[in-house]
Amino acid sequence: MKVYEKSSLKLVEEVGELSEVILKVQSLQQSGTIEEELYDVLYYLIAIANIYDIDLTASFHLQVKINITKYTT
């Protein structure tokens, strides 16, 4: 399995874990791990961006402009 495939799978895994933690916190079963899961999601997102040489800052600003046009008209 290639690095980008592993990173993509890990990102999906971490987003799933983040969702689970948020649901548990909402039901007052667990707290304190949302920050850890957000970090994991961010880590793998950045790893994938680095693999594909994507400037996340530029991508973010472009998407903000797109969303403003898309959702305010």
Buried (B, 14 or more C-beta within 10 A) or exposed (E): EEEEEBBBEBBEEBBEBBEEBBEBBEEEEBEEBBEEBBEBBEBBBBBBBEBEEEEEEEEEEEEEEEEEEEEEE
